[in-house]
């Protein structure tokens, strides 16, 4: 680098020359520049593929054992329940312990449970739905600890200026592996048998453990959480959220998204049959279109960043996503319902990445695990929101119930846009 030429005391300071943006696309900059993030991201690919492989397989297995679609849904719901009880405590541990080792330990539990379940299934020992529920409960307990910790590790492997790109690439991993996991699951079930899916699942978790072994966390700050009790740590994390108006509002907005956007996939089979008069083909097309929108959003964010301030992005995409729910509730046409899912995928992914980036930027590292665990508390609430919408759907029809939920969310989102001036300014 060329040394600066000295200036005389009487010479007025000169402004640095203007340099226009290079225009260089930076889609994979976090992967290119940070080796530790590469380890984490690749490991997350494996873990997310294993997760979606499990979701799809366990639903079909429950249906095969019982012949009941209700059990097929409840087995996935059981996995989410431990998050309601253990999720916040997982965040406490993430701030007290080595996050990398905590994830590796939880993955060992998931490897062991998947491998054991696969062996029992291969030997004909799984003949009751309660065995399936037990396996999903163990898996859910491990997931309650691993999910907030994995998310907190992103900010420990990249500098602050690369956090948005890293979180967008993380979302890309989730979206792409949702499709890959579903495809692998279907192929294995059709060509081999159910138990092979659990062997592959355990192997994918082993892959993540191997990748985390050499990973470092250069942007982790030492926490003082060990000096106090776990209960005091939990109160400190919750106190930080409620003391920060921006943080609390970002969390509230995310819970609105969880209540309205997330149960959508659970209702698509009933919606396509009732509102559109179609079958599984249209339902699958809607899921694929939503996935394509999510993948497109992650590519756009990681390549070019956000189109405006991140806070405003969260508000606008909450409005657009709620509007899509309303359109779906009122639509009776396949030509409208399928393409509009692209907007839902774009809206949800833009919201998630912008919301997470703001939260991870605002929170100090010694509280990161606890705050992140509250954000991920959403996954435990999805069955509750789904049951609420489903209950209304029994009375008035699933499409009408979706429209009602969408209208409520739309009015709430518009209220947020008007009232949350501090969120609009966040970047």
C-alpha positions as CSV (number, residue, x, y, z in Angstrom):
1,X,0.0,0.0,0.0
2,X,1.5,3.4,-1.0
3,X,2.2,5.7,2.0
4,X,0.3,9.0,2.3
5,X,2.1,12.2,1.4
6,X,2.4,14.6,4.3
7,X,0.3,17.8,4.3
8,X,1.4,21.1,5.6
9,X,-0.5,22.5,8.6
10,X,-2.1,25.2,6.4
11,X,-3.3,22.9,3.8
12,X,-7.0,22.1,4.2
13,X,-7.8,18.5,4.4
14,X,-8.8,16.9,1.2
15,X,-11.7,14.6,0.8
16,X,-10.9,11.1,-0.5
17,X,-11.7,10.6,-4.1
18,X,-15.1,9.1,-4.9
19,X,-15.0,5.5,-5.8
20,X,-18.1,4.1,-7.4
21,X,-19.2,0.7,-6.4
22,X,-17.3,-2.0,-8.3
23,X,-20.5,-3.8,-9.2
24,X,-18.8,-7.1,-8.4
25,X,-21.3,-9.8,-7.6
26,X,-20.6,-11.1,-4.1
27,X,-22.9,-14.1,-3.9
28,X,-20.5,-16.4,-2.1
29,X,-18.1,-13.9,-0.6
30,X,-18.6,-15.3,3.0
31,X,-17.7,-18.8,1.7
32,X,-14.7,-17.5,-0.3
33,X,-13.2,-15.3,2.5
34,X,-13.9,-17.2,5.7
35,X,-12.7,-20.8,6.0
36,X,-14.5,-21.3,9.4
37,X,-17.8,-20.2,7.9
38,X,-17.2,-22.7,5.0
39,X,-17.0,-25.5,7.6
40,X,-20.2,-24.3,9.3
41,X,-22.2,-23.7,6.1
42,X,-21.2,-27.1,4.6
43,X,-22.1,-28.8,7.9
44,X,-25.5,-27.0,7.9
45,X,-26.1,-28.4,4.4
46,X,-25.7,-31.9,5.8
47,X,-27.8,-31.1,8.9
48,X,-30.7,-29.5,7.0
49,X,-30.7,-32.3,4.5
50,X,-30.9,-34.8,7.4
51,X,-33.7,-32.8,9.0
52,X,-35.9,-32.7,5.9
53,X,-35.1,-36.3,5.1
54,X,-36.4,-37.1,8.6
55,X,-39.6,-35.0,8.3
56,X,-40.7,-36.6,5.0
57,X,-39.8,-40.1,6.0
58,X,-41.3,-40.1,9.4
59,X,-44.6,-38.8,8.1
60,X,-44.9,-41.6,5.5
61,X,-43.8,-44.2,8.1
62,X,-46.5,-43.1,10.5
63,X,-49.0,-43.3,7.7
64,X,-47.7,-46.8,6.8
65,X,-48.0,-48.0,10.4
66,X,-51.4,-46.5,11.4
67,X,-53.1,-45.5,8.1
68,X,-53.9,-42.2,9.8
69,X,-53.1,-38.8,8.3
70,X,-53.5,-37.4,11.8
71,X,-50.6,-39.4,13.2
72,X,-48.5,-38.4,10.2
73,X,-48.9,-34.7,11.2
74,X,-48.6,-35.3,14.9
75,X,-45.3,-37.1,14.7
76,X,-43.7,-34.0,13.2
77,X,-45.5,-31.8,15.8
78,X,-44.0,-33.9,18.6
79,X,-40.5,-32.9,17.5
80,X,-41.4,-29.3,17.9
81,X,-42.8,-29.5,21.4
82,X,-39.4,-29.7,23.3
83,X,-38.5,-26.3,21.9
84,X,-41.3,-24.8,24.0
85,X,-39.8,-26.1,27.2
86,X,-36.1,-26.5,26.4
87,X,-35.4,-23.9,23.7
88,X,-34.7,-20.9,26.0
89,X,-32.4,-23.1,28.1
90,X,-30.6,-24.2,25.0
91,X,-29.8,-20.5,24.5
92,X,-28.5,-20.3,28.1
93,X,-26.1,-23.2,27.4
94,X,-25.0,-21.6,24.1
95,X,-23.8,-18.6,26.1
96,X,-22.2,-20.5,28.9
97,X,-20.4,-23.3,26.9
98,X,-18.3,-23.7,23.8
99,X,-20.9,-23.4,21.1
100,X,-19.1,-25.6,18.6
101,X,-18.8,-28.4,21.1
102,X,-22.4,-28.0,22.2
103,X,-23.6,-28.5,18.6
104,X,-21.3,-31.5,18.1
105,X,-22.6,-33.1,21.3
106,X,-26.2,-32.6,20.3
107,X,-25.4,-34.1,16.9
108,X,-24.0,-37.2,18.5
109,X,-27.3,-37.7,20.2
110,X,-29.1,-37.3,16.9
111,X,-26.7,-39.7,15.2
112,X,-27.3,-42.3,17.9
113,X,-31.0,-42.0,17.9
114,X,-31.4,-42.1,14.1
115,X,-29.0,-45.1,13.8
116,X,-30.7,-47.0,16.7
117,X,-34.2,-46.3,15.2
118,X,-33.0,-47.4,11.8
119,X,-31.6,-50.7,13.1
120,X,-34.8,-51.5,15.1
121,X,-36.9,-50.7,12.0
122,X,-34.8,-52.9,9.8
123,X,-35.2,-55.8,12.3
124,X,-39.0,-55.4,12.5
125,X,-38.9,-54.1,16.1
126,X,-40.9,-50.9,15.3
127,X,-44.5,-52.0,15.3
128,X,-46.2,-49.3,17.2
129,X,-46.7,-45.6,16.5
130,X,-45.5,-44.8,20.1
131,X,-42.0,-46.0,19.1
132,X,-42.1,-43.3,16.4
133,X,-43.3,-40.7,18.8
134,X,-40.5,-41.6,21.2
135,X,-37.9,-41.3,18.5
136,X,-39.2,-37.9,17.5
137,X,-39.3,-36.7,21.1
138,X,-35.6,-37.6,21.6
139,X,-34.8,-35.9,18.3
140,X,-36.7,-32.8,19.3
141,X,-34.9,-32.5,22.6
142,X,-31.5,-32.5,20.8
143,X,-32.9,-30.0,18.2
144,X,-34.0,-27.6,20.9
145,X,-30.3,-27.2,21.9
146,X,-28.7,-27.4,18.5
147,X,-30.8,-25.0,16.5
148,X,-30.2,-21.7,18.4
149,X,-26.5,-22.6,18.8
150,X,-26.0,-23.3,15.1
151,X,-27.5,-19.9,14.3
152,X,-25.4,-18.1,16.9
153,X,-22.3,-19.7,15.4
154,X,-22.8,-17.8,12.1
155,X,-22.0,-14.5,13.8
156,X,-18.9,-16.1,15.4
157,X,-17.4,-17.1,12.0
158,X,-17.8,-13.9,10.0
159,X,-17.2,-10.2,10.7
160,X,-20.2,-8.0,11.2
161,X,-20.0,-6.5,7.7
162,X,-20.4,-10.0,6.2
163,X,-23.3,-11.1,8.5
164,X,-26.1,-10.4,6.0
165,X,-24.4,-12.3,3.2
166,X,-23.6,-15.2,5.6
167,X,-27.3,-15.4,6.8
168,X,-28.5,-15.3,3.2
169,X,-26.3,-18.2,2.3
170,X,-27.6,-20.0,5.4
171,X,-31.1,-19.5,4.2
172,X,-30.0,-20.8,0.8
173,X,-28.8,-24.0,2.5
174,X,-32.2,-24.5,4.2
175,X,-34.2,-23.9,1.0
176,X,-32.1,-26.1,-1.2
177,X,-31.9,-28.9,1.3
178,X,-35.6,-28.9,1.8
179,X,-35.9,-29.9,-1.9
180,X,-33.0,-32.3,-1.8
181,X,-34.1,-34.0,1.4
182,X,-37.6,-34.5,0.0
183,X,-36.2,-36.0,-3.2
184,X,-33.7,-38.3,-1.4
185,X,-36.4,-39.5,1.0
186,X,-38.8,-40.4,-1.9
187,X,-36.1,-42.2,-3.8
188,X,-35.0,-44.3,-0.8
189,X,-38.5,-45.2,0.2
190,X,-39.4,-46.3,-3.4
191,X,-36.2,-48.2,-4.2
192,X,-35.1,-49.6,-0.8
193,X,-37.1,-49.2,2.5
194,X,-37.8,-46.8,5.3
195,X,-34.9,-47.9,7.5
196,X,-32.3,-46.8,4.9
197,X,-33.5,-43.2,5.3
198,X,-32.5,-43.2,8.9
199,X,-29.1,-44.7,8.1
200,X,-28.5,-41.9,5.6
201,X,-29.8,-39.3,8.2
202,X,-27.3,-40.5,10.8
203,X,-24.5,-40.4,8.2
204,X,-25.3,-36.8,7.3
205,X,-25.2,-35.8,11.0
206,X,-21.8,-37.5,11.3
207,X,-20.7,-35.3,8.3
208,X,-21.5,-32.2,10.3
209,X,-19.6,-33.4,13.3
210,X,-16.5,-34.0,11.2
211,X,-16.8,-30.6,9.6
212,X,-17.1,-28.8,12.9
213,X,-14.1,-30.5,14.4
214,X,-11.5,-28.1,12.8
215,X,-13.7,-25.0,12.9
216,X,-12.7,-22.0,14.9
217,X,-14.8,-19.1,16.2
218,X,-12.6,-16.0,15.8
219,X,-15.5,-13.6,16.4
220,X,-16.7,-15.2,19.6
221,X,-16.4,-13.0,22.7
222,X,-15.9,-14.5,26.1
223,X,-19.2,-14.6,28.1
224,X,-19.5,-13.9,31.8
225,X,-22.7,-16.1,32.0
226,X,-20.9,-18.8,34.0
227,X,-20.6,-16.4,36.9
228,X,-24.3,-16.4,37.6
229,X,-27.1,-19.0,37.8
230,X,-28.8,-20.4,34.7
231,X,-32.1,-18.9,35.8
232,X,-30.4,-15.5,36.2
233,X,-28.9,-15.9,32.7
234,X,-32.3,-16.6,31.3
235,X,-33.8,-13.6,32.9
236,X,-30.9,-11.5,31.6
237,X,-31.6,-12.6,28.1
238,X,-35.3,-11.9,28.3
239,X,-34.6,-8.6,30.0
240,X,-32.4,-7.5,27.2
241,X,-35.2,-8.2,24.7
242,X,-37.8,-6.3,26.6
243,X,-35.5,-3.4,27.4
244,X,-34.7,-2.8,23.7
245,X,-37.7,-1.5,21.8
246,X,-36.1,-2.4,18.5
247,X,-35.3,-6.0,19.6
248,X,-38.8,-6.5,21.0
249,X,-40.5,-5.2,17.9
250,X,-38.4,-7.4,15.6
251,X,-39.3,-10.4,17.7
252,X,-43.0,-9.6,17.7
253,X,-42.9,-9.2,13.9
254,X,-41.3,-12.6,13.6
255,X,-44.0,-14.2,15.7
256,X,-46.7,-12.7,13.4
257,X,-44.8,-14.3,10.5
258,X,-44.7,-17.6,12.3
259,X,-48.4,-17.6,13.1
260,X,-49.6,-16.9,9.5
261,X,-46.9,-17.9,7.1
262,X,-45.4,-21.1,8.6
263,X,-48.6,-23.3,8.9
264,X,-49.3,-22.7,5.2
265,X,-47.4,-25.8,4.1
266,X,-49.4,-28.0,6.5
267,X,-52.7,-26.9,4.9
268,X,-51.8,-27.1,1.3
269,X,-53.2,-30.6,0.7
270,X,-56.6,-29.7,2.2
271,X,-56.5,-26.3,0.4
272,X,-55.8,-27.6,-3.0
273,X,-58.6,-30.2,-2.7
274,X,-61.2,-27.9,-1.1
275,X,-60.5,-24.6,-2.8
276,X,-59.0,-25.6,-6.2
277,X,-60.6,-29.1,-6.6
278,X,-57.1,-30.5,-7.4
279,X,-54.8,-33.2,-6.0
280,X,-51.3,-33.8,-4.9
281,X,-49.8,-32.6,-8.2
282,X,-51.0,-29.0,-7.7
283,X,-50.0,-29.1,-4.0
284,X,-46.5,-30.1,-4.9
285,X,-46.3,-27.5,-7.6
286,X,-47.2,-24.8,-5.0
287,X,-44.4,-26.1,-2.7
288,X,-41.9,-26.1,-5.5
289,X,-42.9,-22.6,-6.5
290,X,-42.5,-21.3,-2.9
291,X,-39.1,-23.0,-2.7
292,X,-38.0,-21.4,-6.0
293,X,-39.0,-18.0,-4.6
294,X,-37.0,-18.6,-1.5
295,X,-34.0,-19.7,-3.4
296,X,-34.2,-16.7,-5.7
297,X,-34.4,-14.4,-2.7
298,X,-31.3,-15.9,-1.1
299,X,-29.3,-15.5,-4.4
300,X,-30.5,-11.9,-4.8
301,X,-29.6,-11.0,-1.2
302,X,-26.2,-12.7,-1.1
303,X,-25.3,-11.2,-4.5
304,X,-26.6,-7.6,-4.2
305,X,-27.7,-7.1,-0.6
306,X,-31.0,-5.5,0.3
307,X,-32.9,-3.1,-2.0
308,X,-33.5,-0.7,0.9
309,X,-33.1,-0.5,4.7
310,X,-33.4,-3.9,6.3
311,X,-36.0,-2.7,8.8
312,X,-38.2,-1.5,6.0
313,X,-37.6,-4.8,4.2
314,X,-39.1,-6.7,7.2
315,X,-42.2,-4.5,7.3
316,X,-42.8,-4.6,3.5
317,X,-42.3,-8.3,3.2
318,X,-44.6,-9.0,6.2
319,X,-47.3,-7.0,4.3
320,X,-46.6,-8.8,0.9
321,X,-46.6,-12.3,2.5
322,X,-49.9,-11.5,4.4
323,X,-51.4,-10.3,1.1
324,X,-50.5,-13.6,-0.5
325,X,-52.4,-15.5,2.2
326,X,-55.4,-13.4,1.5
327,X,-55.2,-14.0,-2.2
328,X,-54.9,-17.8,-1.6
329,X,-57.9,-17.8,0.6
330,X,-60.0,-16.0,-2.0
331,X,-58.6,-17.8,-5.1
332,X,-60.4,-20.6,-6.8
333,X,-58.0,-20.8,-9.8
334,X,-54.8,-22.8,-10.2
335,X,-53.3,-20.3,-12.5
336,X,-53.4,-17.7,-9.7
337,X,-52.7,-19.9,-6.6
338,X,-49.5,-21.6,-8.0
339,X,-47.6,-18.5,-9.3
340,X,-48.4,-16.4,-6.2
341,X,-46.5,-18.9,-4.1
342,X,-43.3,-17.5,-5.7
343,X,-44.1,-14.1,-4.0
344,X,-44.6,-16.0,-0.7
345,X,-41.2,-17.6,-1.0
346,X,-39.6,-14.3,-1.8
347,X,-41.4,-12.5,1.0
348,X,-40.7,-15.0,3.7
349,X,-37.0,-15.4,2.8
350,X,-36.4,-11.7,2.6
351,X,-38.1,-11.2,5.9
352,X,-36.2,-14.0,7.7
353,X,-32.7,-12.9,6.5
354,X,-33.4,-9.2,7.1
355,X,-34.9,-9.9,10.5
356,X,-32.2,-12.2,11.6
357,X,-29.4,-9.9,10.4
358,X,-30.8,-7.0,12.4
359,X,-31.2,-9.1,15.5
360,X,-27.7,-10.6,15.2
361,X,-26.3,-7.2,14.7
362,X,-28.1,-5.6,17.7
363,X,-27.4,-8.3,20.2
364,X,-24.0,-8.5,22.1
365,X,-22.2,-11.8,21.6
366,X,-22.5,-12.8,25.3
367,X,-26.3,-12.8,24.9
368,X,-26.5,-14.1,21.4
369,X,-27.5,-17.7,22.3
370,X,-30.3,-16.6,24.6
371,X,-31.7,-14.1,22.2
372,X,-31.4,-16.5,19.2
373,X,-33.3,-19.2,21.2
374,X,-36.2,-16.8,21.7
375,X,-36.3,-16.2,17.9
376,X,-36.3,-19.9,17.3
377,X,-39.1,-20.5,19.9
378,X,-41.3,-20.1,16.8
379,X,-40.8,-23.7,15.8
380,X,-42.5,-24.9,18.9
381,X,-45.5,-22.7,18.3
382,X,-46.2,-23.8,14.7
383,X,-48.4,-26.7,15.8
384,X,-50.4,-24.3,18.0
385,X,-51.0,-21.9,15.2
386,X,-51.8,-24.7,12.8
387,X,-54.4,-26.1,15.3
388,X,-56.0,-22.7,15.6
389,X,-56.3,-22.2,11.8
390,X,-57.4,-25.8,11.4
391,X,-60.1,-25.4,14.0
392,X,-61.5,-22.4,12.3
393,X,-61.2,-24.3,9.0
394,X,-63.5,-27.0,10.3
395,X,-66.2,-24.4,10.9
396,X,-65.9,-22.2,7.8
397,X,-63.6,-24.1,5.4
398,X,-59.8,-24.0,5.2
399,X,-59.7,-21.4,2.5
400,X,-61.9,-19.0,4.4
401,X,-59.8,-19.6,7.6
402,X,-56.7,-18.8,5.6
403,X,-58.3,-15.6,4.3
404,X,-59.3,-14.5,7.8
405,X,-55.8,-15.1,9.1
406,X,-54.3,-13.3,6.2
407,X,-56.6,-10.2,6.6
408,X,-55.8,-10.0,10.4
409,X,-52.0,-10.3,9.6
410,X,-52.3,-7.7,6.9
411,X,-53.9,-5.1,9.2
412,X,-51.4,-5.9,11.9
413,X,-48.5,-5.5,9.4
414,X,-49.9,-2.2,8.1
415,X,-50.1,-1.0,11.7
416,X,-46.5,-2.0,12.2
417,X,-45.5,-0.1,9.1
418,X,-47.1,3.1,10.4
419,X,-46.2,2.9,14.1
420,X,-42.7,1.3,14.0
421,X,-40.7,4.3,12.8
422,X,-37.6,3.1,14.6
423,X,-37.8,-0.2,12.7
424,X,-38.2,1.6,9.3
425,X,-34.9,3.4,10.0
426,X,-32.9,0.3,10.9
427,X,-30.2,-0.8,8.5
